[in-house]
Amino acid sequence: MSTYEQDHNITSNTNSSSGGRNRNRPHQTLTSLIESFLTQDTSANTVSDDREAFTNALRTLDSEQGSEMAQQLLQFVEDHANLDPLNPSLGAKGSQGVPQEFLDSLERVPISKLANSDTADCPICTNRFLDDEHPLIVKLPCSVQSGKDHIFDLECIGPWLKVHSTCPLCRFDVLEVDRKRREKLEKELQAAKDADSEEEEEGWDVYG
Amino acid sequence: MAALPKRIIKETERLVSDPVPGITAIPKEDNLRHFEVFIDGPSSSPYAGGHFSLELFLPDDYPMCAPKVRFLTKIYHPNIDKLGRICLDVLKDNWSPALQIRTILLSIQALLGAPNPDDPLANDVAEDWKKDEKKAIETAQSWTKQYASAKLQE
C-alpha cells in the first residue's frame, strides 16, 4: 500500500501543514472516523482504505495538537502494516488469492463427465451436484501433485480462491501450476527460437 | 437473523444422528450457530476419563473461515491457554472450507492425545512440559480428575 505522501515523495508534516487543500472538505477527526467505522457497511471498504484513512486522521491529530498518543498509534499502525492479511505481496504461501481471470479460466466439468454423478457432491456446500438443475462445476489442477483433480461448485470455490490460492481438499497451491506452466512455455519458446536460429545458420551454410 | 445455510443444517443433523464416538455437539436453542460440545479425553492420554466441555461458534462467513472453539473446562495442556483458547493449525492458517465441525472436533481430540510443547500458546505449561514431562503429565492427570471428571458435571 502506498500513501499519498509516499506517492508524492513528501513527508507527512509538510502535507498536513499545507492545510489549504483540506479546507474544502469537512475535517476528519479521530472521533468521526471511529464513528464511521461503527456505522459504515464494512463490505464496501477494504482494510487498506480504512488504514489509510485512519493513518491520515492520526497525522492530522498529531500535527494539530502534537498528541503523543497519536504519534504512538501512528508508529503502531506503521509497524503492523506488514501484517495486513489483504496485502498480497506479503505473508505465507497460498495466503494470496487468485485473480478473476484465473477463476474464469478454470476447466469446467460437464455433468456427463461427472464420476459417480448420483452421489458426487461439492466438498464445500456438501450438496450433490445434481441437486442443482444447472450446476457449474469446475476442476482444480491438483493432479499435478496428488494425481487427482478436485472438483467444486464454482459458486463455492470462487470466494475461497479469491483469498487463498490453495485447494480446500489437498492444499495444493493452484497458482503454482500456473507459474510452472508459464515457465515451461517460456522455456519451450526460447528453445524453439534457439532451434530456429540454428537452422537458419545451417541454411546459410548450405546455400552460402 | 439470516437463514441458516443448508450446510450448517446438514452438519448439525449428522452430528446428532451419527455422532463421533467420544464427542457430542448440540446447538443451543437460542442460536443455532452456537454449539455446546463435550469431548472425552483419549484413553491413552493424561486426559483419559475426562469429560471436557467446550463451546463452538460458527461465524457468519463459515465455512470460508474456521469455527471458533474454546475449552470451558480447565485443562492442563501445552497448546491450550488459561482462557481455553486452542493453538491448532486447522483453526487458524490451515483452515479449509472442506473441513467440518466433526473433523475439527476430531482434531481437538487428537491434540489431547498428542500434546505439542514445541508449538505452545505462549504458555507456562509448555515450559513445565519440556522441563519435566513426567511431572507435567501427572499434573494433567490430576487436573483431569479435579475439573473434568464426568460425575462432576452431572
Contacts between the chains, C-beta under 8 A, distances in Angstrom:
chain1	res1	chain2	res2	distance
A	92	B	93	6.6
A	95	B	93	7.5
A	123	B	97	7.6
A	123	B	98	4.1
A	124	B	7	7.7
A	124	B	63	6.3
A	124	B	97	4.6
A	124	B	98	6.4
A	125	B	5	7.8
A	125	B	6	6.9
A	125	B	7	5.3
A	126	B	7	5.3
A	126	B	10	5.7
A	126	B	11	7.6
A	126	B	100	8.0
A	127	B	6	6.5
A	127	B	7	7.7
A	156	B	97	7.4
A	159	B	64	5.7
A	160	B	64	6.1
A	160	B	97	5.4
A	163	B	64	7.7
A	166	B	96	7.5
A	168	B	96	4.2
A	168	B	97	4.9
A	168	B	98	3.9
A	168	B	99	7.9
A	169	B	96	7.4
A	169	B	98	5.1
A	171	B	94	7.6
A	171	B	96	6.9
